Amino acid sequence: MFRGNHPAKVDEKGRLKIPVAFKTLLDARNVTQFYITSIDGIRAQIWPLAEWEKQEERLAEYGTMDDAVEKYINLTSFYGQQVEFDSAGRVLLPQILREKAKLDGDTAVLGKLHYLEVRNLKDAEQDLPAYEMTAEERRAVANITRRQG
């Protein structure tokens, strides 16, 4: 499970060095291959390939007959590429996604449970007020986290 924000830089060649906290988790699971994609062109999603394949299996149950699934597949295919770590623990972000999401220089690398999300750091900071939770949303999350399974 990925959690937290670990800022990182994208170099001039479009490579992102995975922050140590996340790299340690990936190394422990022997993860070296990823699917990097986006659903909005604003944020990159870096999925360990095995997790992405699980996502694909769930989507395949619905097929392209479901409009939402078709849109999701179109977006994630348009922005997506399969990559692997280089010898320095970096991944190459797809060029079309780097340009659209302004992923050059400083980024925020956020743990999103099963994948990492990469955002332009300044844009992420500017968007923070939009994530302020309402009392109703806080109650909903509290109810979810209190459930015992």
N, C-alpha and C positions, 0 to 999 in steps of 0.2 A: 504494500500500500504506500502510495506516494502522498506526502503531506508537506505543507509549508511553502515558503517562497525563498528561493535561493537565486539571487541575481547572478547573471552571467553575461558574457559578451559574445557577439557573433563577429568573427574576424572578417577581413576584407575578401576572403574567398568563400564566405557564406557558411563557415563551419561553426558550430556551437559546441563548446566544451561543456559536457554534462557536469553540473555541479557535483562536488565530491559526495555530498549527502545522498544524492540520487544514484550516483555511479556505484557507491558501496552496495546499495540495495540490488542494483542490476547485476553487479559482479557476483553477489551471493547466490543469485538465481541463474548464473551463467548466460545472461541475456547479452547478445551482441548484435542482433538484428531487430530493426524497427520498421514501422510504417508511420511516416510523417505525413500529416494531412491537415485539413481545416474544413469547417462547415460554414465559415463566414468570411474568410480572407483577412480576418483581423488578428486571429490567434492561431498559432500552430499547435497541433496535437501530436505528441510523440508517443506512440503506442509500442510497447514491446510486441514484437511480431506475434507471439503466441496469444497475447490478449486481443490483438486486432483480429486474429483468425477466429477467436470466440465470438467477437462482435459480428464478423461476416456470417458465421453459422446461424446466429440469431436472426440476422437480416434475411438470410436465405429461406427461412421458414415462411416469410411473407412474400418474397420474390418482388419483381418489379411491377406487379399488378397494384401494389399499394403506392399511391402517389407520394406520400411522405418518404417511404423507403426509396423510391426512385430518385427523388430529389436529393436525399442524403447520399446515395451511391454516386450520383452525378457530381455533387460537390466534392466528396471525399476522393473520388477518382481524379477530378480535374486538378486539385491541389496536391494529390498524393504521390508519394514515391517510397519504395522500399529501400532502406539504407542499412549500413552497418557501421559499428565503431571503427575509426581508424586507429592506428597504433598509439595515438595520444588521447584516446577516449573522447574523440569529437565525432559529431554527425554532421553531414552536409544537408542543410535545409534546402528544399526544392526552390529553385530560383524564382519561379512565378509566385510562390508564397512569400518568399523573402521580400520581393518588391511590393506586393500588394499590402502586406502587413507591416511594412517598414521595419523588418527585422535585420537591422544593421547596427552594430554598436551595442549599447546597453539594453539588456532585456530582463524581464521578470520571468523566472522559471518556476511555475506553480505546480505543486503536487495535486493531482485531481483523482485520487484514489488509484485508478487503474492505468492512468496515463499522465504524461507531463504536458502542461500547457505553457507555451512561450509567447510572450507579448512584448511589444515595444514598451520599454520601461516608462517613458514619459506618458504614453497613451494610457497605460494601465493605471498610473497614478492619477491622471485626470478623470478616469472613469470610476474611481473608488466611491464618490458620493452616490452614484447610481446603484451601488450594492448595499446601501443602508437598508437594514431590515425593518419591516413594520412589526408592530406588536403581534399581529396575526401570524406573520411568517416565523417569528421567534417561537410562538406557541406551537406551530406546526412542527418545527424542527425539534423542539423539546419533546413532543409526543413521539416522534420517530425514535429519538435517542433513548427514551425511557422504555420502549418496547423490549420485552425479553423474549428471546428466541430459543 
